[in-house]
Amino acid sequence: MLRSLRLSVDTLLPEESPRRKVVQVISVVLLFEGLSVVALYSYFGLTLGAVSIALGLILMLLLHGRVPLREDSSEPLGLRLLPRIFSVLGGEYVVMFLGVLIIALVVVFNTFVSSRPDYGDVDMITILLGVLIAAYPMLSKIALVETSFALWFIGLVFLFLAAPQAIAAVTGSADSSGVSSWYVKYMLAAPFAEALNLLGIQASSIGNLVTIQFQDGTFHSLTISTYCAGLYSFSIFLSAFISFVLVFEKLPTRILAIVVALGLLAAYLGNLLRMILIGVVGYYEGMDALLWAHKNIGWMIFLLWSTVFWYLIFKYVVRSGGRVTSKSSGPSSD
């Protein structure tokens, strides 16, 4: 059955066509955006993440792409760097050991050291990184491109998101830089309060604190934390896009700059919209509903805008003809 499905997919999406590459990238994005949703899970997000993971795995299983080469017959930078890094570290077995060691350290820290033994977002991202590092030497022999993209993606998410939080937790430091405070105060708290006022909801902001008068007349103060500041959506967007460029498609510098700027703008506006919707829900439905929206609505908005963003990127790749082809072929054609 799987063989017949693969034959059908090969007919619909020929090996050398840009269409096939686009669907391959979609499968990876579905898989690892799903993993991200599960890692930072909420009640609704957990189910959504599981569905995204399942769809990504099914597509990857059906497509199972070969090693891509660019028109100049050189491997993408992302595929060349990983073997060199692992070689410097000591080879495949050392890499597998390091992956297992990372997982073990998280488990030991949470069990015996941490005052909060439950597994949070940083723990889940770190465990995912350890699993990928440990499995990379084996999985890369089966699906090099997808596995490399996955490792770059989770590795960058760890670097941008998990590592700073882990360091802050260990050292007891907090993010109180002037730039961060300015951003939260003027780019989030103030616009958030102003938007609610425009909607007829009385609100005011002082620093990172926003006070809202609910429909029943009660006042509630909301503190804008690191999560509310959009760090997660910024980190995941940058990680996915950098991984895409490293492994799949080398975009022209001008296009690269435009896409990054638009992506960051979309992440910012999506996060601001999230905050406004949370405030509106709280105003009409109360604090319990506000807390539910705070846990769940962010991933709905994130997946919505990121889906539109990736659709536009894929459309550009197809229109440009694509620069990634299979190892045994010349330049790709549709």
Secondary structure, 3 states (H helix, E strand, C coil): CHHHHHHHHHHHCCCCCHHHHHHHHHHHHHHHHHHHHHHCCCHHHHHHHHHHHHHHHHHHHHHCCCCEEECCCCCCHHHHHHHHHHHHHCCHHHHHHHHHHHHHHHHHHHHHHCCCCCCCHHHHHHHHHHHHHHHHHHHCCCCHHHHHHHHHHHHHHHHHHHHHHHHHHHHCCCCCCHHHHHHHHHHHHHHHHHHHHHCCCCEEEECCEEEEECCCCCEEEEECCCCCCCHHHHHHHHHHHHHHHHHCCCCCHHHHHHHHHHHHHHHHHHHHHHHHHHHHHHHHHCHHHHHHHHHHHHHHHHHHHHHHHHHHHHHHHHHCCCCEEECCCCCCCC
